[in-house]
């Protein structure tokens, strides 16, 4: 069990944890820094103190929850619990597909049960304390159950197909597995808002009126065919506002949170939607899908090469080489590459955000977008001074200051 691969896995888990905590500590060290003049007036003194308290509370909670998570992982690895689970399941199951599904199903369920108290504390203590939470206990429990069932059904189907392919065509399973995941990714892009979101939130077509007329007028001016504009009842869970664009082709739709409509003016909402349409015009969604597919191709190619190695299963405490133990070990060993690719994707995403902002500004909506971004940052108690290293690692969007400066530079 305690082979070279095992110690490499332990080292990666510890290094990743220490690096993450170091970057978070750097970010926390910037709490309380004077707000740049460009952002002056976004928070009054009382609101700024509340924002600082919110950031620090989330930081401390993050330290505790991540420490608990890594400790649990180290205990499971150190005592060979994954290997023990594999041996126990083999007394009941012989079919490799069902064995794999049962193995990951139990791990998913255990992780979900461990996460529930943390989710509860985040929702009903932290978010409640700072005035964000609107969810009832019934909504919270319903969300948790639905998430578990969705993960079990959808993840189970994909995992079951991949495992079956491995048992039948092990030499080319990685390529077929990549194809299966790619199809699933496209399916989710097309139908997520139409099929999955309604399980959690109600979406209703935006009614006729000033806002819909303004949105349709801009869409026509921008040469964007738009018929699906929906309002989602985000207020049933939180006061935070958002809007998003989903789907491709005839399935594309724009979804506005009801909280967004409440917080912003008509022109500000049009500016936010112009930003979202900018993503479509620049083909950002398609680009990110292609990049993600290529990233997955690399991952599955390496998985196909290493997954059958007995050393991987042994490192997880297994006696018999198995596909599922190999996947678990590979997932940890792949983390440095995954992190590097994630940094590249975040960088690409930030570039896309600048382009979408510029698209909105090109239609004379720069000032309205700036106003909207400031309001959204205020209502969400966003950290206006994140550390550059934290932004580089975690932010898929530029900071508010970076976006405002870029919009004003474009206008000039």
C-alpha positions as CSV (number, residue, x, y, z in Angstrom):
1,X,0.0,0.0,0.0
2,X,2.6,2.5,1.0
3,X,4.4,2.6,-2.3
4,X,6.0,5.5,-4.1
5,X,2.7,6.4,-5.7
6,X,1.0,6.6,-2.3
7,X,3.6,9.0,-0.9
8,X,3.3,11.1,-4.1
9,X,-0.4,11.3,-3.7
10,X,0.0,12.3,0.0
11,X,2.5,15.0,-1.0
12,X,0.2,16.4,-3.7
13,X,-2.8,16.6,-1.3
14,X,-0.7,18.4,1.3
15,X,1.1,20.8,-1.2
16,X,-2.2,21.8,-2.8
17,X,-3.8,22.5,0.6
18,X,-0.8,24.5,1.8
19,X,-0.6,26.5,-1.5
20,X,-4.3,27.3,-1.3
21,X,-4.2,28.4,2.3
22,X,-1.2,30.6,1.5
23,X,-2.9,32.3,-1.4
24,X,-6.1,32.8,0.7
25,X,-4.0,34.2,3.6
26,X,-2.4,36.7,1.1
27,X,-5.8,37.7,0.1
28,X,-7.0,38.1,3.6
29,X,-4.0,40.3,4.3
30,X,-5.4,42.8,1.9
31,X,-8.7,43.2,3.8
32,X,-9.0,46.7,5.1
33,X,-6.7,48.3,2.5
34,X,-7.9,51.8,1.4
35,X,-10.3,51.6,-1.6
36,X,-8.8,53.0,-4.8
37,X,-10.1,56.5,-5.7
38,X,-11.9,55.1,-8.8
39,X,-14.1,52.9,-6.5
40,X,-14.7,55.6,-3.9
41,X,-18.3,56.0,-2.9
42,X,-19.4,52.4,-3.8
43,X,-19.6,51.6,-0.1
44,X,-20.4,54.1,2.7
45,X,-18.5,53.6,6.0
46,X,-21.1,51.3,7.5
47,X,-21.5,49.2,4.4
48,X,-17.7,48.9,4.0
49,X,-17.3,47.6,7.5
50,X,-20.1,45.1,6.8
51,X,-18.3,44.0,3.6
52,X,-15.0,43.6,5.4
53,X,-16.7,41.5,8.1
54,X,-18.4,39.3,5.4
55,X,-15.0,38.7,3.6
56,X,-13.2,37.8,6.9
57,X,-16.0,35.5,8.0
58,X,-15.9,33.6,4.7
59,X,-12.1,33.4,5.0
60,X,-12.2,31.9,8.4
61,X,-15.0,29.5,7.4
62,X,-12.9,28.5,4.3
63,X,-9.9,27.7,6.5
64,X,-12.0,25.4,8.8
65,X,-13.9,23.6,6.0
66,X,-10.9,23.1,3.8
67,X,-8.8,21.9,6.8
68,X,-11.5,19.4,7.7
69,X,-11.7,18.2,4.1
70,X,-8.0,17.6,3.7
71,X,-7.8,15.9,7.1
72,X,-10.6,13.5,6.1
73,X,-8.8,12.7,2.8
74,X,-5.5,12.0,4.5
75,X,-7.2,9.7,7.0
76,X,-9.0,7.8,4.3
77,X,-5.8,7.5,2.3
78,X,-3.6,6.7,5.3
79,X,-5.8,3.9,6.6
80,X,-6.6,2.5,3.1
81,X,-10.3,3.1,3.5
82,X,-10.8,3.2,-0.3
83,X,-9.2,-0.2,-0.6
84,X,-11.3,-1.6,2.2
85,X,-14.5,-0.3,0.6
86,X,-13.4,-2.0,-2.7
87,X,-12.8,-5.3,-0.9
88,X,-16.1,-5.1,1.0
89,X,-18.1,-4.4,-2.2
90,X,-16.4,-7.3,-4.0
91,X,-18.1,-9.7,-1.4
92,X,-21.4,-8.5,-2.8
93,X,-20.8,-7.6,-6.5
94,X,-18.8,-9.2,-9.3
95,X,-19.8,-7.1,-12.3
96,X,-17.2,-4.4,-12.8
97,X,-19.7,-1.8,-13.9
98,X,-21.9,-2.2,-10.9
99,X,-18.9,-2.4,-8.6
100,X,-17.6,0.9,-10.0
101,X,-21.0,2.6,-9.7
102,X,-21.5,1.3,-6.1
103,X,-18.0,2.4,-5.1
104,X,-18.3,6.0,-6.4
105,X,-22.0,6.1,-5.3
106,X,-21.0,5.4,-1.7
107,X,-18.2,7.9,-1.8
108,X,-20.5,10.6,-3.3
109,X,-23.1,9.9,-0.6
110,X,-20.6,10.1,2.2
111,X,-19.1,13.4,0.8
112,X,-22.6,14.8,0.4
113,X,-23.5,14.0,4.0
114,X,-20.3,15.5,5.2
115,X,-20.9,18.7,3.2
116,X,-24.5,19.2,4.4
117,X,-23.5,20.7,7.8
118,X,-21.1,23.1,6.1
119,X,-23.7,24.1,3.5
120,X,-26.2,24.6,6.3
121,X,-23.8,26.8,8.2
122,X,-22.9,28.8,5.1
123,X,-26.6,29.4,4.3
124,X,-28.3,29.8,7.6
125,X,-25.5,31.4,9.6
126,X,-23.2,33.3,7.4
127,X,-25.5,34.3,4.6
128,X,-28.3,34.9,7.1
129,X,-26.2,37.1,9.3
130,X,-25.3,39.4,6.4
131,X,-28.8,39.6,5.0
132,X,-28.4,37.4,1.9
133,X,-30.3,34.3,2.7
134,X,-33.9,33.9,1.7
135,X,-34.1,30.1,1.6
136,X,-36.3,28.2,4.0
137,X,-35.3,24.9,5.6
138,X,-37.6,23.1,3.2
139,X,-36.0,24.7,0.1
140,X,-32.5,23.9,1.5
141,X,-33.4,20.2,2.1
142,X,-35.1,19.9,-1.2
143,X,-32.0,21.3,-3.0
144,X,-29.7,18.9,-1.2
145,X,-31.8,15.9,-2.1
146,X,-32.2,17.0,-5.7
147,X,-28.5,17.6,-6.1
148,X,-27.7,14.1,-4.7
149,X,-30.3,12.4,-7.0
150,X,-29.2,14.4,-10.1
151,X,-25.5,13.6,-9.5
152,X,-26.4,9.9,-8.9
153,X,-28.5,9.6,-12.1
154,X,-26.6,11.8,-14.5
155,X,-23.1,10.9,-13.2
156,X,-24.1,7.3,-12.8
157,X,-25.1,7.0,-16.5
158,X,-21.9,8.6,-17.8
159,X,-19.7,6.7,-15.4
160,X,-21.5,3.4,-16.1
161,X,-21.0,3.8,-19.9
162,X,-17.3,4.7,-19.5
163,X,-16.7,1.7,-17.2
164,X,-18.6,-0.7,-19.6
165,X,-16.5,0.6,-22.5
166,X,-13.3,0.0,-20.4
167,X,-14.3,-3.6,-19.8
168,X,-15.1,-4.2,-23.5
169,X,-12.5,-2.1,-25.3
170,X,-9.8,-1.2,-22.8
171,X,-7.2,-0.1,-25.4
172,X,-9.5,2.6,-26.8
173,X,-11.7,3.3,-23.9
174,X,-10.1,6.7,-23.2
175,X,-11.1,8.0,-26.7
176,X,-14.7,6.7,-26.4
177,X,-14.9,8.0,-22.9
178,X,-13.8,11.4,-24.1
179,X,-16.5,11.3,-26.8
180,X,-19.2,10.3,-24.2
181,X,-18.2,13.2,-21.9
182,X,-18.1,15.6,-24.8
183,X,-21.6,14.7,-25.9
184,X,-22.8,15.1,-22.3
185,X,-21.1,18.5,-22.1
186,X,-22.9,19.7,-25.3
187,X,-26.2,18.3,-24.0
188,X,-25.8,20.3,-20.7
189,X,-24.9,23.4,-22.6
190,X,-28.0,23.1,-24.8
191,X,-30.6,22.0,-22.3
192,X,-29.3,22.9,-18.8
193,X,-31.5,26.0,-18.4
194,X,-34.5,24.3,-20.0
195,X,-34.4,20.9,-18.2
196,X,-32.3,21.2,-15.1
197,X,-32.9,24.7,-13.8
198,X,-36.7,24.1,-13.5
199,X,-36.1,21.4,-11.0
200,X,-34.8,24.1,-8.6
201,X,-36.3,27.4,-9.8
202,X,-39.3,28.7,-11.6
203,X,-38.6,30.5,-15.0
204,X,-41.3,32.6,-16.5
205,X,-41.2,34.5,-19.8
206,X,-40.4,38.2,-19.3
207,X,-43.8,40.0,-19.6
208,X,-44.5,42.7,-22.2
209,X,-43.5,46.2,-21.1
210,X,-40.7,48.7,-21.0
211,X,-38.0,46.3,-20.1
212,X,-38.8,43.7,-22.7
213,X,-39.2,46.3,-25.4
214,X,-35.8,47.8,-24.5
215,X,-34.1,44.4,-24.5
216,X,-35.7,43.4,-27.9
217,X,-34.8,46.8,-29.4
218,X,-31.2,46.4,-28.4
219,X,-31.1,42.8,-29.6
220,X,-32.4,43.9,-33.0
221,X,-29.9,46.7,-33.2
222,X,-27.1,44.2,-32.4
223,X,-28.3,41.7,-34.9
224,X,-29.0,39.1,-32.3
225,X,-32.1,37.0,-32.7
226,X,-33.7,36.8,-29.3
227,X,-37.1,35.3,-28.4
228,X,-36.4,33.5,-25.2
229,X,-36.1,36.0,-22.3
230,X,-36.9,34.5,-18.9
231,X,-37.2,35.7,-15.3
232,X,-36.0,33.3,-12.6
233,X,-37.1,33.5,-9.0
234,X,-33.6,33.8,-7.5
235,X,-35.1,35.6,-4.6
236,X,-36.4,32.4,-3.1
237,X,-32.8,31.6,-2.0
238,X,-30.8,34.8,-2.0
239,X,-30.9,38.6,-2.4
240,X,-27.9,38.4,-4.7
241,X,-28.6,39.4,-8.3
242,X,-27.4,37.7,-11.5
243,X,-28.2,37.1,-15.2
244,X,-26.8,34.5,-17.6
245,X,-26.9,33.4,-21.2
246,X,-27.3,29.7,-22.0
247,X,-27.8,27.4,-24.9
248,X,-26.8,27.4,-28.5
249,X,-28.7,28.0,-31.8
250,X,-32.4,27.9,-31.3
251,X,-32.0,26.8,-27.7
252,X,-30.2,30.0,-26.6
253,X,-32.0,32.0,-23.9
254,X,-31.3,34.9,-21.5
255,X,-32.3,34.4,-17.9
256,X,-32.7,37.4,-15.5
257,X,-32.9,36.9,-11.8
258,X,-35.9,38.7,-10.3
259,X,-33.4,40.3,-7.9
260,X,-31.5,41.8,-10.8
261,X,-34.7,43.5,-12.1
262,X,-35.3,44.9,-8.7
263,X,-31.8,46.3,-8.2
264,X,-31.1,47.8,-11.7
265,X,-32.7,50.3,-14.0
266,X,-33.9,49.4,-17.4
267,X,-30.8,50.8,-19.2
268,X,-28.5,49.0,-16.7
269,X,-30.2,45.7,-17.3
270,X,-29.9,46.3,-21.1
271,X,-26.2,47.0,-20.6
272,X,-25.8,43.7,-18.6
273,X,-27.6,41.8,-21.4
274,X,-25.5,43.6,-24.0
275,X,-22.5,42.1,-22.2
276,X,-24.0,38.6,-22.4
277,X,-24.8,39.1,-26.1
278,X,-21.2,40.2,-26.5
279,X,-20.2,36.7,-25.3
280,X,-22.4,35.2,-28.0
281,X,-21.2,37.5,-30.8
282,X,-17.5,36.8,-30.0
283,X,-18.3,33.0,-29.9
284,X,-17.0,32.7,-26.4
285,X,-19.3,29.9,-25.4
286,X,-18.2,27.8,-28.4
287,X,-14.6,28.6,-27.8
288,X,-14.7,27.6,-24.2
289,X,-16.5,24.3,-25.1
290,X,-13.7,23.5,-27.6
291,X,-11.0,24.4,-25.2
292,X,-12.6,22.2,-22.5
293,X,-13.0,19.3,-24.9
294,X,-9.3,19.5,-25.8
295,X,-8.4,19.7,-22.1
296,X,-10.5,16.6,-21.5
297,X,-8.9,14.8,-24.4
298,X,-5.5,15.3,-22.7
299,X,-6.9,14.1,-19.4
300,X,-8.5,11.0,-20.9
301,X,-5.4,10.2,-22.9
302,X,-3.2,10.1,-19.8
303,X,-5.9,8.2,-17.9
304,X,-6.0,5.5,-20.6
305,X,-2.2,5.2,-20.3
306,X,-2.0,5.0,-16.5
307,X,-5.3,3.7,-15.1
308,X,-4.5,0.0,-15.5
309,X,-1.3,0.3,-13.5
310,X,-1.5,-1.9,-10.3
311,X,0.5,0.7,-8.5
312,X,-2.4,3.1,-8.6
313,X,-4.8,0.7,-7.0
314,X,-2.2,-0.4,-4.4
315,X,-1.6,3.2,-3.4
316,X,-5.3,3.5,-2.6
317,X,-5.2,0.5,-0.4
318,X,-6.5,-2.0,-2.9
319,X,-5.4,-5.6,-3.1
320,X,-6.9,-6.3,-6.6
321,X,-6.1,-3.8,-9.4
322,X,-9.4,-2.1,-10.2
323,X,-10.7,0.6,-12.6
324,X,-12.3,2.7,-10.0
325,X,-9.3,2.8,-7.6
326,X,-7.2,3.7,-10.6
327,X,-9.5,6.6,-11.5
328,X,-9.3,7.9,-7.9
329,X,-5.5,7.8,-7.7
330,X,-5.2,9.3,-11.2
331,X,-7.5,12.1,-10.3
332,X,-5.1,13.2,-7.5
333,X,-2.0,12.7,-9.5
334,X,-3.5,14.7,-12.4
335,X,-4.2,17.7,-10.1
336,X,-1.1,19.7,-11.0
337,X,-1.9,19.5,-14.7
338,X,-5.6,20.3,-13.9
339,X,-4.5,23.3,-11.9
340,X,-2.3,24.6,-14.7
341,X,-5.0,24.2,-17.3
342,X,-7.5,25.8,-14.9
343,X,-5.2,28.9,-14.6
344,X,-5.1,29.1,-18.4
345,X,-8.9,28.8,-18.7
346,X,-9.4,31.5,-16.1
347,X,-7.0,33.8,-18.1
348,X,-9.0,33.1,-21.2
349,X,-12.3,33.7,-19.4
350,X,-11.0,37.1,-18.1
351,X,-10.1,38.1,-21.6
352,X,-13.5,37.1,-22.8
353,X,-15.1,39.3,-20.1
354,X,-13.1,42.3,-21.3
355,X,-14.3,41.7,-24.9
356,X,-17.9,41.4,-23.8
357,X,-17.7,44.6,-21.8
358,X,-16.2,46.3,-24.8
359,X,-19.1,45.0,-26.9
360,X,-21.6,46.7,-24.6
361,X,-19.6,49.9,-24.5
362,X,-19.5,49.9,-28.3
363,X,-23.2,50.5,-28.3
364,X,-22.9,53.5,-26.0
365,X,-23.8,51.4,-22.9
366,X,-20.4,51.8,-21.1
367,X,-21.7,54.1,-18.4
368,X,-24.8,52.0,-17.8
369,X,-22.6,48.9,-17.5
370,X,-20.3,50.6,-15.0
371,X,-23.2,51.7,-12.9
372,X,-24.7,48.2,-13.0
373,X,-21.4,46.6,-12.0
374,X,-21.0,49.0,-9.1
375,X,-24.5,48.2,-7.8
376,X,-24.1,44.5,-8.2
377,X,-20.8,44.6,-6.2
378,X,-22.4,46.7,-3.5
379,X,-25.4,44.4,-3.1
380,X,-23.2,41.3,-3.0
381,X,-20.6,42.8,-0.6
382,X,-17.9,42.0,-3.1
383,X,-14.3,42.3,-2.1
384,X,-13.0,45.4,-4.0
385,X,-9.4,44.7,-3.2
386,X,-8.5,41.1,-3.9
387,X,-4.8,40.2,-3.9
388,X,-3.4,39.8,-7.5
389,X,-2.3,36.2,-6.8
390,X,-5.8,35.3,-5.6
391,X,-7.3,36.9,-8.7
392,X,-4.8,35.0,-10.9
393,X,-5.7,31.6,-9.4
394,X,-9.4,31.9,-8.7
395,X,-11.1,34.7,-10.7
396,X,-12.8,33.8,-14.0
397,X,-13.7,37.5,-14.2
398,X,-11.5,40.6,-13.9
399,X,-11.9,42.6,-10.7
400,X,-14.4,45.5,-10.6
401,X,-11.5,48.0,-10.8
402,X,-10.0,46.3,-13.8
403,X,-13.3,46.2,-15.6
404,X,-14.1,49.8,-15.0
405,X,-10.7,51.0,-16.2
406,X,-11.0,48.8,-19.3
407,X,-14.4,50.2,-20.1
408,X,-13.3,53.8,-19.7
409,X,-10.2,53.1,-21.8
410,X,-12.4,51.7,-24.5
411,X,-14.8,54.7,-24.4
412,X,-11.8,57.1,-24.6
